[in-house]
Amino acid sequence: MSLPFRIDGHGLRKFISSYISNHAEKELHGQTIKDWIYWDNSTKSEEYSKDIDSGMWGGALEITLFSSIIGIPIFIYEPDDTNKRCNLISECYPDKSLQLYFTEIKNIGLLWVNKSHYMNLDIRYI
């Protein structure tokens, strides 16, 4: 199972930063990306993309953008140590109007660890 390109966390932040810089006026689920950024962070898209490029960790917006760019849903899980399993806490569906890449992958799973970090998760085993 692989994406249409290889990228690590740092490269992914740079990729998303570049996308935001070049496409802030595009709509993501009915609102411009720059509006999403302002509503979520009270900052301009130019400043925000520089922060992401400098290594600031992303969140819901970046996950939604990445989901849209690759055209597949991303499911976010949180560990439940009590039951020794993971619980689905969020579902991110792509805005197909932004899709740039096509892949055979049906979905991506992320694990939200300690309410501060996302990790790749193979959801075939959940």
Backbone as CSV, one residue per row, in Angstrom:
resi,resn,N_x,N_y,N_z,CA_x,CA_y,CA_z,C_x,C_y,C_z
1,MET,0.850,-1.172,0.000,0.000,0.000,0.000,0.896,1.236,0.000
2,SER,0.782,2.063,-1.042,1.609,3.253,-1.095,0.852,4.391,-1.753
3,LEU,1.274,5.588,-1.450,0.709,6.772,-2.071,1.333,6.948,-3.449
4,PRO,0.787,7.860,-4.259,1.354,8.059,-5.591,2.719,8.730,-5.555
5,PHE,3.210,9.064,-4.370,4.531,9.654,-4.205,5.005,9.343,-2.793
6,ARG,6.314,9.401,-2.575,6.865,9.171,-1.234,7.160,10.517,-0.595
7,ILE,6.814,10.602,0.696,7.022,11.878,1.385,7.078,11.610,2.891
8,ASP,7.982,12.299,3.575,8.046,12.178,5.030,7.294,13.354,5.652
9,GLY,7.255,13.433,6.974,6.508,14.484,7.653,6.953,15.880,7.273
10,HIS,8.268,16.088,7.216,8.796,17.407,6.855,8.420,17.742,5.407
11,GLY,8.584,16.789,4.525,8.231,16.997,3.120,6.744,17.241,2.937
12,LEU,5.928,16.557,3.734,4.486,16.749,3.654,4.102,18.168,4.075
13,ARG,4.722,18.672,5.143,4.449,20.050,5.564,4.848,21.042,4.471
14,LYS,5.996,20.813,3.832,6.433,21.697,2.745,5.468,21.615,1.557
15,PHE,5.017,20.410,1.251,4.069,20.204,0.154,2.764,20.961,0.422
16,ILE,2.213,20.814,1.627,0.964,21.486,1.995,1.173,22.998,2.049
17,SER,2.298,23.440,2.582,2.613,24.867,2.630,2.624,25.469,1.229
18,SER,3.273,24.793,0.316,3.338,25.259,-1.064,1.942,25.289,-1.688
19,TYR,1.160,24.263,-1.411,-0.201,24.215,-1.949,-1.014,25.406,-1.426
20,ILE,-0.931,25.677,-0.132,-1.659,26.808,0.457,-1.191,28.124,-0.175
21,SER,0.108,28.293,-0.325,0.651,29.525,-0.917,0.134,29.759,-2.333
22,ASN,0.035,28.685,-3.090,-0.340,28.806,-4.501,-1.839,28.706,-4.772
23,HIS,-2.614,28.258,-3.771,-4.037,27.994,-4.024,-4.953,28.523,-2.920
24,ALA,-4.555,29.567,-2.217,-5.344,30.078,-1.091,-6.748,30.523,-1.496
25,GLU,-6.938,30.887,-2.746,-8.248,31.337,-3.221,-9.161,30.182,-3.633
26,LYS,-8.619,28.972,-3.732,-9.454,27.822,-4.107,-10.407,27.470,-2.973
27,GLU,-11.542,26.910,-3.364,-12.528,26.512,-2.361,-12.284,25.086,-1.889
28,LEU,-12.417,24.914,-0.602,-12.336,23.610,0.051,-13.669,23.409,0.760
29,HIS,-14.463,22.484,0.263,-15.806,22.231,0.811,-16.620,23.519,0.949
30,GLY,-16.563,24.375,-0.085,-17.436,25.543,-0.148,-16.880,26.840,0.383
31,GLN,-15.691,26.833,0.982,-15.077,28.055,1.495,-13.629,28.119,0.998
32,THR,-13.125,29.328,0.807,-11.744,29.428,0.335,-10.782,28.943,1.421
33,ILE,-9.662,28.446,0.984,-8.637,27.970,1.921,-8.195,29.120,2.834
34,LYS,-8.042,30.311,2.274,-7.613,31.444,3.107,-8.641,31.746,4.189
35,ASP,-9.931,31.566,3.897,-10.961,31.768,4.920,-10.885,30.710,6.012
36,TRP,-10.667,29.450,5.602,-10.498,28.381,6.604,-9.359,28.737,7.552
37,ILE,-8.256,29.202,6.987,-7.079,29.544,7.802,-7.401,30.688,8.753
38,TYR,-8.058,31.711,8.237,-8.373,32.855,9.087,-9.323,32.460,10.212
39,TRP,-10.348,31.690,9.895,-11.324,31.272,10.915,-10.683,30.397,11.987
40,ASP,-9.766,29.543,11.555,-9.162,28.594,12.490,-7.998,29.194,13.272
41,ASN,-7.275,30.144,12.653,-6.037,30.633,13.261,-5.930,32.146,13.376
42,SER,-6.914,32.875,12.906,-6.903,34.352,12.935,-5.629,34.915,12.323
43,THR,-5.201,34.341,11.222,-4.002,34.810,10.531,-4.212,34.720,9.028
44,LYS,-3.354,35.388,8.286,-3.425,35.352,6.828,-2.772,34.076,6.304
45,SER,-3.245,33.641,5.142,-2.745,32.388,4.570,-1.246,32.447,4.284
46,GLU,-0.722,33.631,3.918,0.715,33.758,3.626,1.552,33.468,4.875
47,GLU,1.144,34.034,6.001,1.865,33.803,7.257,1.735,32.338,7.689
48,TYR,0.528,31.821,7.557,0.269,30.454,7.974,1.095,29.458,7.154
49,SER,1.144,29.657,5.843,1.916,28.724,5.008,3.406,28.785,5.343
50,LYS,3.897,29.966,5.720,5.299,30.078,6.150,5.531,29.307,7.448
51,ASP,4.568,29.385,8.362,4.685,28.641,9.623,4.712,27.134,9.364
52,ILE,3.832,26.668,8.489,3.801,25.237,8.147,5.127,24.849,7.491
53,ASP,5.606,25.676,6.575,6.866,25.406,5.889,8.039,25.357,6.867
54,SER,7.950,26.143,7.939,9.025,26.180,8.937,8.962,25.030,9.935
55,GLY,7.945,24.183,9.812,7.895,23.013,10.670,6.735,22.944,11.642
56,MET,5.858,23.966,11.645,4.689,23.899,12.526,3.843,22.690,12.138
57,TRP,3.404,21.951,13.143,2.588,20.781,12.869,1.225,21.212,12.381
58,GLY,0.680,20.427,11.481,-0.637,20.709,10.943,-1.723,20.047,11.755
59,GLY,-2.943,20.233,11.292,-4.103,19.663,11.968,-5.198,19.357,10.971
60,ALA,-6.421,19.677,11.343,-7.588,19.317,10.535,-7.532,19.905,9.124
61,LEU,-7.144,21.158,8.996,-7.084,21.772,7.669,-6.110,21.030,6.763
62,GLU,-4.918,20.758,7.260,-3.897,20.089,6.442,-4.324,18.668,6.094
63,ILE,-4.965,17.996,7.019,-5.458,16.644,6.744,-6.541,16.691,5.672
64,THR,-7.452,17.661,5.775,-8.512,17.803,4.782,-7.940,18.159,3.416
65,LEU,-6.959,19.054,3.382,-6.313,19.391,2.104,-5.629,18.175,1.492
66,PHE,-4.880,17.448,2.301,-4.178,16.281,1.776,-5.179,15.234,1.281
67,SER,-6.238,15.012,2.045,-7.296,14.091,1.624,-7.855,14.505,0.268
68,SER,-8.075,15.790,0.090,-8.638,16.303,-1.158,-7.647,16.194,-2.309
69,ILE,-6.401,16.509,-2.069,-5.375,16.467,-3.118,-5.178,15.051,-3.636
70,ILE,-5.234,14.064,-2.742,-5.052,12.675,-3.181,-6.380,11.975,-3.438
71,GLY,-7.485,12.621,-3.091,-8.805,12.111,-3.441,-9.298,10.922,-2.654
72,ILE,-8.797,10.731,-1.440,-9.264,9.602,-0.637,-9.555,10.049,0.798
73,PRO,-10.490,9.372,1.462,-10.802,9.746,2.846,-9.679,9.387,3.810
74,ILE,-9.610,10.174,4.870,-8.660,9.908,5.946,-9.467,9.760,7.230
75,PHE,-9.252,8.651,7.914,-9.949,8.362,9.163,-8.974,8.521,10.324
76,ILE,-9.423,9.190,11.374,-8.555,9.462,12.511,-9.061,8.695,13.720
77,TYR,-8.141,7.981,14.343,-8.443,7.142,15.496,-7.661,7.621,16.705
78,GLU,-8.188,7.293,17.861,-7.516,7.605,19.115,-7.370,6.309,19.897
79,PRO,-6.204,6.076,20.504,-6.037,4.848,21.284,-6.976,4.828,22.494
80,ASP,-7.488,3.658,22.777,-8.317,3.449,23.972,-7.632,2.346,24.765
81,ASP,-6.755,2.759,25.674,-5.967,1.788,26.437,-6.823,0.898,27.324
82,THR,-7.969,1.406,27.748,-8.854,0.618,28.609,-9.333,-0.639,27.891
83,ASN,-9.712,-0.477,26.624,-10.235,-1.607,25.843,-9.204,-2.194,24.888
84,LYS,-7.979,-1.659,24.934,-6.890,-2.123,24.059,-7.315,-2.124,22.591
85,ARG,-7.878,-1.006,22.184,-8.298,-0.842,20.797,-8.200,0.632,20.427
86,CYS,-8.641,0.979,19.231,-8.672,2.368,18.781,-10.105,2.754,18.450
87,ASN,-10.470,3.964,18.795,-11.799,4.482,18.499,-11.717,5.517,17.388
88,LEU,-12.635,5.413,16.434,-12.733,6.406,15.367,-13.228,7.711,15.962
89,ILE,-12.468,8.797,15.771,-12.876,10.088,16.337,-13.163,11.137,15.262
90,SER,-12.729,10.901,14.025,-12.981,11.880,12.979,-12.869,11.218,11.608
91,GLU,-13.680,11.701,10.682,-13.649,11.229,9.305,-13.465,12.439,8.403
92,CYS,-12.484,12.384,7.537,-12.178,13.498,6.650,-12.375,13.036,5.206
93,TYR,-13.360,13.619,4.538,-13.648,13.225,3.158,-13.141,14.289,2.196
94,PRO,-12.610,13.850,1.056,-11.994,14.799,0.127,-13.004,15.669,-0.606
95,ASP,-12.560,16.865,-0.928,-13.258,17.731,-1.863,-12.647,17.380,-3.218
96,LYS,-13.367,16.613,-4.013,-12.820,16.073,-5.262,-12.430,17.158,-6.270
97,SER,-12.918,18.385,-6.077,-12.550,19.456,-7.003,-11.070,19.834,-6.880
98,LEU,-10.424,19.436,-5.783,-9.007,19.755,-5.563,-8.073,18.587,-5.882
99,GLN,-8.628,17.463,-6.306,-7.816,16.258,-6.494,-6.775,16.437,-7.598
100,LEU,-5.516,16.120,-7.255,-4.398,16.191,-8.192,-3.816,14.821,-8.515
101,TYR,-3.991,13.859,-7.607,-3.395,12.534,-7.752,-4.477,11.473,-7.653
102,PHE,-4.226,10.362,-8.301,-5.152,9.239,-8.252,-4.388,8.015,-7.771
103,THR,-5.025,7.226,-6.928,-4.375,6.065,-6.342,-5.390,4.955,-6.137
104,GLU,-4.896,3.756,-6.006,-5.762,2.605,-5.732,-6.098,2.493,-4.244
105,ILE,-5.425,3.264,-3.421,-5.673,3.223,-1.975,-7.103,3.677,-1.715
106,LYS,-7.804,2.967,-0.856,-9.203,3.294,-0.552,-9.337,4.321,0.567
107,ASN,-8.417,4.322,1.532,-8.458,5.274,2.633,-7.126,5.249,3.378
108,ILE,-6.960,6.239,4.240,-5.768,6.349,5.086,-6.239,6.440,6.523
109,GLY,-5.517,5.805,7.416,-5.810,5.905,8.835,-4.688,6.627,9.557
110,LEU,-5.078,7.531,10.448,-4.112,8.220,11.296,-4.470,7.948,12.747
111,LEU,-3.449,7.807,13.553,-3.625,7.619,14.989,-3.281,8.930,15.683
112,TRP,-4.225,9.470,16.443,-4.056,10.723,17.187,-3.499,10.349,18.548
113,VAL,-2.214,10.575,18.758,-1.513,10.108,19.945,-1.333,11.248,20.946
114,ASN,-1.728,10.999,22.175,-1.575,11.968,23.274,-2.170,13.345,22.968
115,LYS,-3.163,13.358,22.096,-3.845,14.605,21.703,-2.874,15.667,21.192
116,SER,-1.775,15.201,20.582,-0.794,16.172,20.099,-0.067,15.762,18.820
117,HIS,-0.215,14.517,18.373,0.585,14.068,17.234,-0.169,13.001,16.448
118,TYR,-0.065,13.079,15.114,-0.673,12.081,14.237,0.391,11.091,13.789
119,MET,0.014,9.833,13.765,0.896,8.778,13.256,0.123,7.963,12.223
120,ASN,0.836,7.454,11.228,0.217,6.600,10.234,-0.302,5.331,10.908
121,LEU,-1.444,4.853,10.456,-2.075,3.677,11.053,-2.594,2.785,9.946
122,ASP,-2.292,1.520,10.011,-2.817,0.564,9.043,-4.200,0.133,9.541
123,ILE,-5.257,0.688,8.944,-6.600,0.449,9.465,-7.174,-0.910,9.075
124,ARG,-6.418,-1.697,8.333,-6.904,-3.050,8.043,-7.025,-3.884,9.291
125,TYR,-6.330,-3.487,10.352,-6.310,-4.305,11.575,-7.128,-3.733,12.725
126,ILE,-7.924,-2.711,12.462,-8.728,-2.116,13.525,-10.082,-2.811,13.606
